[in-house]
Amino acid sequence: MNSYCGFALATAVLLCLSALTFPIREPLFRSVVRVSDAGVPHALIAAVAEVGLLVSVASAIVLAAWTWLRDRESFGVLVAGGCGVVIAYLASEVVKVLVAQPRPCRTIDAPTVIACPDVDDWSWPSNHAVLAAAVATACVLAVPRSAWVVCPAAVLIAVARVSAGVHYPHDVLAGLGFGIVVVLSTVPLLRRMQRALSIKVDNNRSVNLH
């Protein structure tokens, strides 16, 4: 329950910040890119922006293997969270097409660390931020101690996407909030379905034995 409350509060804060930063998105984007360009190695920004998500997913896979062997209840939560990750990604793709916000690297003359995505690859919300937050949420709901690893990783990925020049700050803030809320909504529903199915299977076994 504490994890759910914490994530719910984080979602509210992230979505509020996304709304507040939208009117100042261009100067804020320029400031982040300028500071990052001056103080952070480009290779590091590029690595986190492009490969960071794969590291998060790999961490979730390791956690899934561990829970399968040690704690099947947590494994069930992680599986439900994984379904939430897929739903979050698909839903964010639909939202991106509906909003159709151009990326800053297409409209603002500012340095970029990685190649600007295609013209029809829209900016809001950030898919990388959605997936990073969704994976982190699934992991923490299953194994709360994993928060020390997966939550900072999600934040770093989001910051790197802005620093690399391919997203506005409000893109990643909304993406983080979106990923959290979808997984938070999905896990309880799927867990109820899992339990109902388990009870049905057990009842069928009892009938067959008699």
C-alpha positions in Angstrom: 0.0 0.0 0.0 2.9 2.4 0.8 4.3 1.9 -2.7 0.9 2.7 -4.3 0.5 5.9 -2.2 4.1 7.0 -3.0 3.6 6.4 -6.7 0.3 8.1 -6.7 1.8 11.2 -5.2 4.8 11.1 -7.6 2.3 10.9 -10.5 0.4 13.9 -9.3 3.6 15.9 -8.9 5.0 14.9 -12.3 1.8 15.7 -14.2 1.5 19.1 -12.4 5.1 19.9 -13.3 4.5 18.9 -16.9 1.6 21.3 -17.1 3.6 24.1 -15.4 6.6 23.7 -17.7 4.6 23.6 -20.9 4.3 27.4 -21.3 8.0 27.8 -20.8 9.1 24.7 -22.8 11.4 26.4 -25.3 13.5 28.5 -22.9 13.6 25.6 -20.4 14.7 23.2 -23.1 17.4 25.6 -24.3 18.7 25.9 -20.7 18.8 22.2 -20.1 20.6 21.5 -23.4 23.1 24.4 -22.8 24.0 23.2 -19.3 24.3 19.6 -20.4 26.3 20.5 -23.4 28.8 22.4 -21.3 29.1 20.1 -18.3 28.3 16.5 -19.3 30.2 14.3 -21.8 28.2 13.8 -24.9 29.1 10.1 -25.0 27.5 9.7 -21.5 24.3 11.5 -22.5 24.0 9.4 -25.6 24.6 6.2 -23.8 21.9 6.9 -21.2 19.5 8.3 -23.7 19.7 5.4 -26.1 20.8 2.4 -24.0 19.6 3.2 -20.5 16.1 1.8 -21.2 17.7 -1.6 -22.2 19.5 -1.7 -18.9 16.2 -1.1 -17.0 14.5 -3.8 -18.9 17.4 -6.2 -18.3 17.2 -5.4 -14.6 13.5 -6.3 -14.7 14.3 -9.6 -16.4 16.8 -10.4 -13.7 14.3 -9.5 -11.0 11.7 -11.7 -12.7 14.1 -14.7 -12.6 14.9 -14.1 -9.0 11.2 -13.8 -8.0 10.3 -16.9 -10.0 12.8 -18.9 -7.9 12.3 -17.2 -4.5 8.8 -15.5 -4.3 6.0 -16.5 -6.6 3.7 -13.9 -5.2 6.1 -11.1 -6.2 6.6 -12.8 -9.5 2.8 -12.6 -10.2 2.9 -8.9 -9.4 5.8 -8.4 -11.7 4.1 -10.3 -14.5 1.0 -8.1 -14.1 3.3 -5.0 -14.1 4.9 -6.3 -17.3 1.5 -6.3 -18.9 1.0 -2.8 -17.7 4.3 -1.8 -19.3 3.0 -3.0 -22.7 -0.3 -1.3 -22.2 1.4 2.0 -21.2 3.6 1.9 -24.4 0.7 1.2 -26.7 -1.4 3.8 -25.1 1.4 6.4 -25.3 1.8 5.7 -29.0 -1.8 6.5 -29.6 -1.6 9.7 -27.6 1.6 10.8 -29.5 -0.3 10.5 -32.8 -3.3 12.3 -31.5 -1.3 15.2 -30.0 1.3 15.3 -32.9 3.7 17.7 -31.2 6.9 18.1 -33.2 10.2 17.4 -31.4 12.3 20.3 -30.3 15.2 19.2 -32.5 12.8 19.8 -35.5 11.7 23.3 -34.4 14.5 24.8 -32.3 18.1 25.5 -33.4 20.0 23.8 -30.5 22.7 21.2 -30.4 21.7 17.6 -30.3 23.7 14.7 -29.0 21.9 11.9 -30.9 20.1 11.9 -34.2 16.8 13.6 -34.3 14.0 11.0 -34.9 11.9 11.1 -38.0 9.5 14.0 -38.6 6.4 11.8 -37.9 7.9 10.4 -34.7 6.2 12.9 -32.3 7.5 14.3 -29.1 4.7 14.2 -26.4 4.8 12.1 -24.3 8.2 10.6 -24.3 8.0 6.9 -25.0 11.4 6.3 -23.3 10.1 8.1 -20.1 6.8 6.1 -20.3 8.6 2.8 -20.5 11.3 3.7 -17.9 8.7 4.7 -15.4 6.4 1.8 -16.2 9.2 -0.7 -15.8 10.4 0.9 -12.5 6.8 0.9 -11.1 6.3 -2.8 -12.0 9.6 -3.6 -10.3 9.0 -1.6 -7.1 5.4 -3.0 -6.7 6.9 -6.5 -6.9 10.1 -5.9 -4.9 10.1 -2.5 -3.1 13.8 -2.7 -2.4 14.5 -2.4 -6.2 13.4 1.2 -6.0 17.0 2.2 -5.1 18.0 1.1 -8.6 15.1 1.4 -11.0 13.7 4.7 -9.9 17.0 6.7 -10.3 17.5 4.9 -13.6 14.1 6.1 -14.9 14.9 9.7 -13.9 18.3 9.6 -15.5 16.8 8.2 -18.8 14.2 11.0 -18.8 16.8 13.7 -18.2 19.1 12.3 -20.8 16.3 12.4 -23.5 16.0 16.2 -22.9 19.8 16.7 -22.6 20.2 14.8 -25.9 18.0 17.4 -27.6 15.1 15.1 -28.6 12.4 16.0 -26.0 11.1 19.0 -24.1 11.1 18.7 -20.3 7.3 18.5 -20.2 7.4 15.5 -22.6 9.4 13.4 -20.2 7.6 14.6 -17.1 4.3 13.6 -18.6 5.9 10.3 -19.8 7.0 9.4 -16.3 3.6 10.2 -14.9 1.8 8.3 -17.7 3.9 5.2 -17.2 3.4 5.1 -13.5 -0.4 5.6 -13.6 -1.0 3.0 -16.2 0.9 0.3 -14.3 -0.7 1.4 -11.0 -4.1 0.9 -12.6 -3.3 -2.3 -14.4 -1.6 -4.3 -11.6 -4.5 -4.6 -9.1 -7.0 -5.5 -11.9 -4.7 -8.2 -13.4 -3.9 -9.6 -9.9 -7.6 -10.0 -9.2 -7.9 -11.8 -12.5 -4.9 -14.0 -11.7 -6.4 -15.0 -8.3 -9.8 -15.7 -9.7 -8.2 -17.9 -12.4 -6.1 -19.7 -9.7 -9.2 -20.4 -7.6 -11.1 -21.7 -10.6 -8.3 -24.1 -11.5 -8.1 -25.3 -7.9 -11.8 -25.9 -7.9 -11.7 -27.8 -11.1 -8.9 -30.0 -9.7 -10.9 -30.7 -6.6 -13.9 -31.8 -8.7 -11.8 -34.0 -10.9 -10.3 -35.7 -7.8 -13.7 -36.5 -6.5 
